[in-house]
Amino acid sequence: MAIIITDECINCGACEPECPNTAIYEGAEDWRYQDGTSLSGDVILPNGKNINADVFQEPVSDEIYFIVPDKCTECKGFHDEPQCAAVCPVDCCVPDNDIQESEETLLGKQKFMHPDS
């Protein structure tokens, strides 16, 4: 499953630089699928969603840091544990129970976004 940032977030920003997928953004910040990945132009994500990786997307949250679920791999393929959760001083980076993904799916997303890693 993806990781989510809860409303207990104090907006310290410790999590953002730790994400190997650049899936974490400051509240109200527009984001792109291409940020920190090898994605470019029109692509079909592993979940079947058609996107243009170069186009800015609306923020998931306007108030606190947020994680883009389509880009979150729980750090699989990079680290043994989610780095955002490891550095969060208030433990607000937690599994998103609404997005259940197997380790195989997470590793597949990681390889899709970073084919040379």
C-alpha positions in Angstrom: 0.0 0.0 0.0 1.1 3.6 -0.4 2.0 5.8 2.5 -0.2 8.8 3.4 0.6 11.9 5.5 -2.0 12.5 8.2 -3.3 15.9 9.4 -1.0 15.6 12.4 1.7 16.8 9.9 3.6 19.8 11.3 4.9 20.8 7.9 8.6 20.4 8.9 9.6 19.0 5.5 11.9 16.3 6.8 10.2 13.7 4.6 10.4 15.4 1.2 14.1 15.1 0.5 14.1 11.4 1.7 11.7 10.2 -1.0 13.6 8.3 -3.8 10.5 8.7 -6.1 10.0 12.5 -5.5 6.4 11.5 -4.5 6.3 14.0 -1.6 5.4 17.6 -2.1 4.7 20.6 0.1 1.0 21.5 0.5 -0.5 23.5 -2.3 2.4 22.6 -4.6 1.7 21.5 -8.2 3.5 18.3 -9.1 4.4 16.2 -12.1 4.9 12.5 -12.7 8.3 13.3 -14.3 9.7 14.8 -11.1 12.5 12.6 -10.0 11.5 9.7 -12.4 12.4 8.6 -15.9 8.8 9.3 -17.1 8.3 11.7 -19.9 5.4 12.6 -22.3 2.3 10.4 -22.6 2.6 7.1 -20.7 0.3 4.5 -19.3 1.0 3.8 -15.6 1.1 0.3 -14.3 -2.4 0.8 -12.9 -3.7 1.5 -16.4 -4.1 5.3 -15.9 -3.2 7.4 -19.0 -1.2 10.5 -18.1 1.2 13.0 -19.5 4.3 13.0 -17.2 5.2 16.5 -18.2 1.9 18.2 -17.2 1.6 19.8 -13.8 -1.1 18.2 -11.6 -3.2 19.8 -8.8 -2.0 19.3 -5.2 -3.4 16.4 -3.2 -3.5 18.8 -0.2 -3.5 22.5 0.1 -2.5 22.5 3.8 0.1 19.9 4.6 2.8 17.9 2.8 1.3 15.1 0.7 2.4 11.9 -1.0 1.3 11.1 -4.6 0.0 7.5 -4.4 0.8 6.7 -8.0 4.5 7.5 -7.3 4.8 6.0 -3.8 6.5 2.6 -3.7 7.1 2.6 0.1 10.8 2.9 -0.9 10.7 -0.7 -2.3 13.7 -1.2 -4.6 15.6 1.5 -2.7 15.4 1.0 1.1 14.2 -1.6 3.6 11.5 0.7 5.0 9.7 3.9 4.0 12.1 6.7 4.5 9.4 9.3 5.1 8.1 7.4 8.1 11.7 6.8 9.4 12.4 10.5 9.6 9.0 11.9 10.5 9.3 13.5 14.0 5.5 13.2 14.7 4.9 9.7 13.1 2.3 11.0 10.6 3.6 9.1 7.6 1.5 5.9 7.8 0.2 3.2 5.5 -2.8 4.2 3.5 -5.3 1.5 4.1 -7.4 2.7 1.1 -4.6 1.8 -1.3 -3.6 -1.9 -0.9 -0.6 -2.9 -3.1 1.6 -6.0 -3.0 5.3 -5.9 -2.7 5.4 -7.2 -6.3 3.2 -4.2 -7.5 5.4 -1.7 -5.6 8.6 -3.1 -7.1 6.9 -3.0 -10.5 6.1 0.7 -10.0 9.7 1.4 -8.9 11.1 -0.3 -12.0 8.6 1.5 -14.3 9.6 4.9 -12.9 13.4 4.1 -12.6 14.2 1.5 -15.3 17.9 2.0 -15.0 18.1 1.5 -11.2 
